[in-house]
């Protein structure tokens, strides 16, 4: 018994600590899934050992968000309960079976379940109860511990999406979620980064921290948003179903997510869950799951509640986008440009549905700024659902055994002394023959978007660099001299070798834009390679162009012009180009050659509009890029518009697109990622 008591006490201590940081200090020390695992473990211990359960247990109440002095405490007329969480469809099915068992009068008819469910988005923000008297906003109270919240009326008056007056003069209490839109979150963190402040780990923490500001002007400046999802005592207004209460909220002027899917079977629920798992990335706010409620309000009382959660509702959580794990070590990777990047080696963890053991730390300055140490507990997430990265350190979890990270002074691949380019923060290897740089350059050169050489795998490249057969990309075209050595490699039979050599030979005929892109000139991606090829007509002419001539090309900025000129002043780069020309690689545009970009499935048949200041494109430049990828440019925001690319200081067009809700709004980075992912 003593061991069980000790174990339960330790779990309670952890949960209480996590609750305090989450609700009071607006900081997350663990991910939601880890917190829920702890809670379920404690619930199971208390179930098997009811004698150790007490009224102060965290399983009996909602985590408290009550501060000591900031805001006046207000008791809720009806408790603001939390929801039981589930992470798989099996638990949803079990929930359905429990509902059926409790409501014995509900029978299955015509092969369908007679119980109806309302499915809504679960926003990851701050819960709020708002009271209207005679149609006028009189009070706003946070959830707090579920029974008592804090009066934040003055602050919510600064949130534009919470109306001060309703369309009807009625007395109601409504509940919603205050969120910080993702677009605003990025702007806020950029401002904090520029001013040297700590970044918010996620929009939820930022929203909570903002709402608890003593200066309401800060709330106004940060552009919080609010979506309402619940009408208290709706049955007193003659409303029988939750879905109808959501319509009522909209009719009186309150903003909802517009999502309240009514499902009459488990199959329908599963279908909508899968849909929202795939579609949530299109939203401008964080949603960490879905809420499933019994739709008939009259059944809620019969189903009842625990001290903490209603039995008539459950939340289905999506795979975690942010999790905590331990940083075991740091390795240093050398890329094709010589940039040395720190990589976090992690204790394996699941993020967004996949196993992750490594994450990016970008550069050493990032390590210093975030104060990352070996042995730290860290939050990681997938940037744009693709690249794992370290978000922040859980400093409160430190034991004192963590080790400071020391940057390397020599290249981990070739031993050359590392340095930094003037004005830049990245460590770089200066050795042009560094094996890691050569490997990276070859991988880039043979990639699908460049020379598209099939069959030249990583092991072949590493082996041939090791034995001196490949020193730079031009040596690829001498591999036919080493047929027997190629055949001796693992998984490289005669047919594989012949296919590889055939692909190498065919690559000599690639269009000039592709061969120019394949050279990997800094800042010259697919679009700029196509643009420079079109204007120069040949690499010989491009080599002669001055910075001034390059700047006259619409879409070419100072960085690109300087980078191109610098490349053609590098003797080793010129030597590689000359060797490629000797091998017969094409570096010219013929009179009939089409230099447009390869069409992109994400662009074909879609309409685009760019607004605001863009970093990588001029206005005409992005239009040309869109058309080259198969998209269509239109001049205004309407229902015909598929995508709005919103740059810095995007104005009325962005606002109109947000109001339409049918337009997908992209940042410039998301637009470029979309172009990259959808390429053929």
Beta strands, then each sheet from edge to edge (+ up, - down):
strand 1: 73-75
strand 2: 85-86
strand 3: 117-123
strand 4: 126-133
strand 5: 136-142
strand 6: 148-150
strand 7: 172-180
strand 8: 224-231
strand 9: 261-263
strand 10: 287-294
strand 11: 313-317
strand 12: 322-334
strand 13: 339-351
strand 14: 354-360
strand 15: 373-374
strand 16: 377-383
strand 17: 387-393
strand 18: 403-404
strand 19: 418-420
strand 20: 427-429
strand 21: 607-611
strand 22: 632-633
strand 23: 643-646
strand 24: 664-666
sheet 1: 1+ 6-
sheet 2: 2+ 11+ 10- 3+ 9-
sheet 3: 5+ 4- 7+ 8-
sheet 4: 14+ 13- 12+ 16- 17+
sheet 5: 14+ 13- 20+ 19-
sheet 6: 15+ 18-
sheet 7: 22+ 21+ 23+ 24+
end
